[in-house]
Amino acid sequence: MGPQDRNTGASRRSSGLRAALREGAEPPGPGGSPGRPAPRGILRPMTIPTLALAALSLLALPAARLGADPTRADAPAPHLPAPQLTGRVVYEGTPPLAKVLPGTSEQTKGCCPDGGPVDLKDPTLVIDAKGHIANVVVTIEVEGVRAEPAKEPLVVDQKRCVFEPHVAVLHAGSKVRFLNSDTVTHNVRASSLKNDSFNWVMTPGGKEEVVFQKPDRVTIGCDYHPWMSMIVFVTDTPYHAVTAQDGTFSISGLKPGSYKAKLWHEKLGRAEAEVVVRPDGTSEPLLIKMAEKKKKT
């Protein structure tokens, strides 16, 4: 047999070996004779990729069993919803009738270019037919927790000769941006005890900005239109809310524990309520009553 015949035979035996491994049979015998099928019960040879895949599958089994059995002591704790406090503020007794503030035709001129009426309802005490009180500020102070200044400014606009919103909460050190979206001139007069007071004239389309650094209640008014007013409630707690038109509010992010909710309203004064956030993050909804203080005689 020459060298070429020997090379041809070796090539055939190599091809037969690879085919036998794929089919699970014994390697070919001498001279390239076909191998016998692998007997049952004997493991077939496995390629390197197949062995690697099998090893990874075995490693994944314990983790899969852990995730499938949440009752095990070493299973991860289930995700709990963020704690949230909810409540409603109602008027105690018979609510007073809504007031309409004075405004002359000369004062209201140009406020509503479409010819509509100016809203002259008193915004300082808004109570619906069911006695629900709007614009009550609710705060909860937590020792060691302070709110960071907001990245974006609080926007207070003047539209149709009304401040929007009427009550807003601001983190101390944050910026307020006052806008004049009307076609008439306004002025923004700020009265504050702990921050700087000011009085700006704002022409149509005007914009002014200011930072209130300290916790305070800043009263804003307009001398051109005396029915216009709003409150910027500056605080250093991140847990706060303002009641909606139906008197409801919600505060999120409180950890389980006992707290005191403090309420403030520009006409009704102050109130307090005890709050307990349970370990599961829930709490009993609050129902808080407020009323006008009786005048001393």
FENFEN-V673381 format. One record per backbone hydrogen bond with DSSP energy under -0.5 kcal/mol. NH is the residue of the N-H (numbers start at 0). CO is the residue of the C=O. E is the energy in kcal/mol with one decimal. If there is no record, write none. Layout:
BEGIN
NH_CO_E ; NH_CO_E
END
This chain:
BEGIN
5_1_-2.1 ; 6_2_-2.1 ; 7_3_-2.0 ; 8_4_-2.2 ; 9_5_-2.1 ; 10_6_-2.0 ; 11_7_-2.0 ; 12_8_-2.4 ; 13_9_-2.2 ; 14_10_-2.3 ; 15_11_-2.6 ; 16_12_-2.1 ; 17_13_-2.0 ; 18_14_-2.2 ; 19_15_-2.3 ; 20_16_-2.1 ; 21_17_-1.9 ; 22_18_-2.2 ; 23_19_-1.3 ; 24_19_-1.7 ; 25_35_-3.3 ; 28_32_-1.9 ; 31_28_-1.6 ; 32_29_-0.8 ; 37_23_-0.6 ; 41_38_-1.4 ; 42_40_-0.5 ; 50_46_-2.1 ; 51_47_-2.2 ; 52_48_-2.1 ; 53_49_-2.1 ; 54_50_-2.1 ; 55_51_-2.1 ; 56_52_-1.9 ; 57_53_-1.9 ; 58_54_-2.0 ; 59_55_-1.6 ; 60_56_-0.8 ; 60_57_-0.6 ; 61_57_-0.5 ; 62_58_-0.5 ; 63_59_-2.1 ; 64_60_-2.2 ; 65_61_-2.1 ; 66_62_-2.2 ; 67_63_-1.4 ; 68_64_-0.7 ; 68_65_-1.0 ; 71_68_-1.5 ; 74_71_-1.4 ; 83_280_-1.4 ; 84_250_-3.4 ; 86_248_-1.8 ; 87_285_-1.8 ; 88_246_-2.1 ; 89_287_-2.7 ; 90_130_-2.8 ; 91_289_-2.5 ; 92_90_-0.6 ; 94_92_-0.6 ; 100_98_-0.5 ; 100_119_-3.3 ; 107_103_-2.2 ; 108_104_-0.7 ; 110_107_-2.0 ; 114_111_-2.5 ; 119_117_-1.0 ; 121_98_-2.8 ; 124_121_-0.7 ; 126_124_-0.6 ; 127_131_-2.0 ; 130_127_-2.0 ; 132_88_-2.3 ; 133_125_-2.5 ; 134_242_-2.0 ; 136_134_-0.5 ; 136_263_-2.7 ; 137_240_-3.0 ; 138_261_-2.6 ; 139_238_-2.3 ; 140_259_-0.6 ; 144_141_-2.2 ; 145_143_-0.5 ; 146_235_-2.6 ; 153_174_-2.6 ; 155_153_-0.6 ; 155_176_-2.7 ; 156_154_-0.5 ; 156_163_-2.6 ; 157_178_-0.6 ; 158_156_-0.6 ; 158_161_-2.4 ; 161_158_-0.9 ; 163_156_-2.6 ; 167_230_-2.1 ; 169_232_-2.9 ; 171_234_-2.5 ; 172_211_-3.0 ; 173_170_-1.7 ; 173_211_-0.6 ; 175_209_-3.3 ; 176_153_-3.5 ; 177_175_-0.6 ; 177_207_-3.2 ; 178_155_-2.6 ; 179_205_-1.8 ; 180_157_-1.2 ; 185_201_-2.8 ; 187_199_-2.6 ; 188_186_-0.7 ; 188_220_-2.7 ; 189_187_-0.6 ; 189_197_-2.8 ; 190_218_-2.6 ; 191_189_-0.5 ; 197_189_-1.2 ; 199_187_-2.4 ; 201_185_-3.7 ; 201_199_-0.5 ; 202_200_-0.6 ; 204_179_-2.2 ; 205_202_-2.4 ; 207_177_-2.2 ; 209_175_-2.0 ; 211_173_-1.7 ; 212_210_-0.7 ; 215_233_-1.3 ; 217_215_-0.5 ; 217_231_-2.8 ; 218_190_-2.1 ; 218_216_-0.6 ; 219_229_-3.0 ; 220_188_-2.0 ; 221_227_-1.0 ; 227_224_-2.3 ; 229_219_-1.8 ; 230_165_-2.8 ; 231_217_-2.6 ; 232_167_-3.2 ; 232_230_-0.6 ; 233_215_-3.3 ; 233_231_-0.8 ; 234_169_-2.6 ; 238_139_-0.5 ; 239_237_-0.9 ; 240_137_-2.0 ; 242_135_-2.3 ; 243_247_-2.3 ; 246_243_-2.1 ; 248_86_-2.0 ; 250_84_-2.7 ; 252_82_-2.0 ; 256_276_-1.8 ; 258_274_-3.1 ; 260_272_-3.2 ; 261_138_-3.0 ; 262_270_-3.1 ; 263_136_-2.2 ; 264_268_-2.5 ; 268_264_-1.8 ; 270_262_-1.6 ; 272_260_-1.9 ; 274_258_-2.8 ; 276_256_-3.1 ; 277_275_-0.6 ; 277_281_-3.1 ; 280_277_-2.5 ; 285_85_-2.2 ; 287_87_-2.6 ; 289_89_-2.3
END
